[in-house]
Amino acid sequence: MRGETELAWFKSSYSGGEGDSCVEVANTQQAVYVRDSKDTARPAFTVGREGWASFLGFASGQ
């Protein structure tokens, strides 16, 4: 696995502006990494690209 500090993290545009519910994702060719931006010391959740695409389709109602 790639070191999480090497990944380019992006905060979700749906995260609260108060900083209390922030999700960040990092995209690679092999997987998508998801973490809680308030606790970056914890390991990220890793999902394959096909699984992430399925999740996005479900979350968007398509």
C-alpha positions as protocol buffer text, in pm:
chain_id: "A"
residue {
  index: 1
  type: MET
  ca { x: 0 y: 0 z: 0 }
}
residue {
  index: 2
  type: ARG
  ca { x: 113 y: 348 z: -75 }
}
residue {
  index: 3
  type: GLY
  ca { x: 202 y: 569 z: 222 }
}
residue {
  index: 4
  type: GLU
  ca { x: -99 y: 781 z: 314 }
}
residue {
  index: 5
  type: THR
  ca { x: 119 y: 1091 z: 345 }
}
residue {
  index: 6
  type: GLU
  ca { x: 209 y: 1057 z: -25 }
}
residue {
  index: 7
  type: LEU
  ca { x: -154 y: 1073 z: -137 }
}
residue {
  index: 8
  type: ALA
  ca { x: -323 y: 1389 z: -263 }
}
residue {
  index: 9
  type: TRP
  ca { x: -622 y: 1433 z: -30 }
}
residue {
  index: 10
  type: PHE
  ca { x: -936 y: 1627 z: -125 }
}
residue {
  index: 11
  type: LYS
  ca { x: -1207 y: 1733 z: 118 }
}
residue {
  index: 12
  type: SER
  ca { x: -1562 y: 1652 z: 20 }
}
residue {
  index: 13
  type: SER
  ca { x: -1765 y: 1949 z: -100 }
}
residue {
  index: 14
  type: TYR
  ca { x: -2046 y: 1810 z: 118 }
}
residue {
  index: 15
  type: SER
  ca { x: -1841 y: 1836 z: 438 }
}
residue {
  index: 16
  type: GLY
  ca { x: -1971 y: 2082 z: 692 }
}
residue {
  index: 17
  type: GLY
  ca { x: -1817 y: 2428 z: 698 }
}
residue {
  index: 18
  type: GLU
  ca { x: -1776 y: 2405 z: 1074 }
}
residue {
  index: 19
  type: GLY
  ca { x: -1509 y: 2136 z: 1040 }
}
residue {
  index: 20
  type: ASP
  ca { x: -1710 y: 1886 z: 1241 }
}
residue {
  index: 21
  type: SER
  ca { x: -1805 y: 1640 z: 966 }
}
residue {
  index: 22
  type: CYS
  ca { x: -1525 y: 1635 z: 713 }
}
residue {
  index: 23
  type: VAL
  ca { x: -1446 y: 1349 z: 480 }
}
residue {
  index: 24
  type: GLU
  ca { x: -1140 y: 1344 z: 255 }
}
residue {
  index: 25
  type: VAL
  ca { x: -1065 y: 1115 z: -37 }
}
residue {
  index: 26
  type: ALA
  ca { x: -750 y: 1033 z: -231 }
}
residue {
  index: 27
  type: ASN
  ca { x: -777 y: 874 z: -573 }
}
residue {
  index: 28
  type: THR
  ca { x: -519 y: 640 z: -728 }
}
residue {
  index: 29
  type: GLN
  ca { x: -528 y: 413 z: -1030 }
}
residue {
  index: 30
  type: GLN
  ca { x: -573 y: 109 z: -803 }
}
residue {
  index: 31
  type: ALA
  ca { x: -799 y: 231 z: -523 }
}
residue {
  index: 32
  type: VAL
  ca { x: -977 y: 517 z: -350 }
}
residue {
  index: 33
  type: TYR
  ca { x: -882 y: 607 z: 7 }
}
residue {
  index: 34
  type: VAL
  ca { x: -1130 y: 768 z: 245 }
}
residue {
  index: 35
  type: ARG
  ca { x: -1047 y: 924 z: 583 }
}
residue {
  index: 36
  type: ASP
  ca { x: -1186 y: 1146 z: 856 }
}
residue {
  index: 37
  type: SER
  ca { x: -1003 y: 1478 z: 824 }
}
residue {
  index: 38
  type: LYS
  ca { x: -1036 y: 1540 z: 1199 }
}
residue {
  index: 39
  type: ASP
  ca { x: -830 y: 1229 z: 1279 }
}
residue {
  index: 40
  type: THR
  ca { x: -575 y: 1176 z: 1002 }
}
residue {
  index: 41
  type: ALA
  ca { x: -360 y: 956 z: 1227 }
}
residue {
  index: 42
  type: ARG
  ca { x: -615 y: 676 z: 1189 }
}
residue {
  index: 43
  type: PRO
  ca { x: -579 y: 450 z: 886 }
}
residue {
  index: 44
  type: ALA
  ca { x: -785 y: 539 z: 582 }
}
residue {
  index: 45
  type: PHE
  ca { x: -1061 y: 315 z: 453 }
}
residue {
  index: 46
  type: THR
  ca { x: -954 y: 171 z: 118 }
}
residue {
  index: 47
  type: VAL
  ca { x: -1192 y: 57 z: -155 }
}
residue {
  index: 48
  type: GLY
  ca { x: -1135 y: -64 z: -509 }
}
residue {
  index: 49
  type: ARG
  ca { x: -1228 y: 167 z: -794 }
}
residue {
  index: 50
  type: GLU
  ca { x: -1523 y: -51 z: -903 }
}
residue {
  index: 51
  type: GLY
  ca { x: -1658 y: -55 z: -548 }
}
residue {
  index: 52
  type: TRP
  ca { x: -1619 y: 323 z: -525 }
}
residue {
  index: 53
  type: ALA
  ca { x: -1803 y: 371 z: -855 }
}
residue {
  index: 54
  type: SER
  ca { x: -2088 y: 151 z: -725 }
}
residue {
  index: 55
  type: PHE
  ca { x: -2102 y: 351 z: -402 }
}
residue {
  index: 56
  type: LEU
  ca { x: -2117 y: 682 z: -591 }
}
residue {
  index: 57
  type: GLY
  ca { x: -2396 y: 550 z: -811 }
}
residue {
  index: 58
  type: PHE
  ca { x: -2592 y: 441 z: -504 }
}
residue {
  index: 59
  type: ALA
  ca { x: -2526 y: 767 z: -315 }
}
residue {
  index: 60
  type: SER
  ca { x: -2638 y: 977 z: -610 }
}
residue {
  index: 61
  type: GLY
  ca { x: -2955 y: 770 z: -658 }
}
residue {
  index: 62
  type: GLN
  ca { x: -2865 y: 644 z: -1005 }
}
